[in-house]
């Protein structure tokens, strides 16, 4: 499908903002841009609305000003296209495995006592949860706490932006007849390694945890395939069974 004039100008300006402008810089005014692209000022105004919606600029009394890049906006379109295919489930699990295990050395270097307390509290909430959604939120908070402990802002922002699909995939595990004690015990091993600031032990504890999660996922996908369940987007909240996993 051919791009509209607004979309073409928007893409040119997006590239120029990324390559030649700094946060706080002013863009040329509407008249200058209209003359440059040989379009009406109304077309430029509409283009500015697009750029503002992308959080690339903000309107000021002096004109359109370039904003600090926002990772949330960069990834928001990505989160709208996650489905419940086996490939998506596997990719999300491996995304978590790669990032959290890889960040283990940073976690042991930067974790604070307050962060450890929050991680312990999330683990306790997961066990006490009454619904799959509550357990998934607590499990997400546990792993997000680990990511925050690494002290890497980009990694933390990625988990922020992907929170909806991450919590959804965690919720699937929570709806299964599986052993909560196993998940809690594995989380406890992760916490112990983090408390002792032992990077090798932490990496191993995380690897064991994700290996278990992979086995749970494989079992669930096999069951779903036998039932020929259709692919859906963001299902309704499920009741939690007395046993679950993460």
C-alpha positions, 0 to 999 in steps of 0.5 A: 500500500502506497504511503500518504504524503503525511507518512512520507514526510513523517518518515523523513523527519523521523530519520532526520531527528534520529541522525541529526537532532538532540533532545531539546533541539527545535525543528524548523517551523511549519512554514519552513517545512511546508516550503521544503516539502512543497505541501500545505501547512495543514499537511505539516500540522498533521505530520507533527501530530504523528511525530508527537504521538510517537513521543519524538517531539513535543509542542512548545511556544517556540515550536516543535522540540525534540524529546528524549527517546522513549523505549516504550513507544519504540516497542509498543507496536511489537506488543500488539502482535504477540499471539499464543502460537507455540513459537511465540511462547517459546520465544518469550521463554527464551527471551527471559532465559537469555536476558536473566541468565546473562545478567546474573553477574550484574545482579550480584554486583548491583543488588541492594537489600531493598531489592532483595526484600522486594524479590522475597515478597513477590515470591511469597505473593506468588504462593499465596495468590488466589487467582492465576492472574494474581500469581502471574503478576507476582511471578512477573514482579519476582523476575522484574525484581531480578532485572532491576537488580542488574542495574541495566536501564535498557533491560528494565525498560524492555521488561516494562514494555513487554509486561503484558505478554510476559504476564500472559505467558506466565499466567498460562503456567499458573493455570496448570495442575503443576507443583507450586512447591517446585517453583517456590523452591527454585525461586528460593535457590535464586534468592539464596545465590543472589544473597550470597553474591555468587554469580555462578550459583545464580546463573545455575539456579536461573538455568535450572528454573528456566529448564523446568519452565521449558518442560512445563511449556512443552507439556502444556503445548502438547496438551493444547495440540491434542485438544486442537485449541485455536490461537487467541489474543489475551484470554480472560482471567483463569482461576488458579488451581492449588498447584502451579508453576512459573 
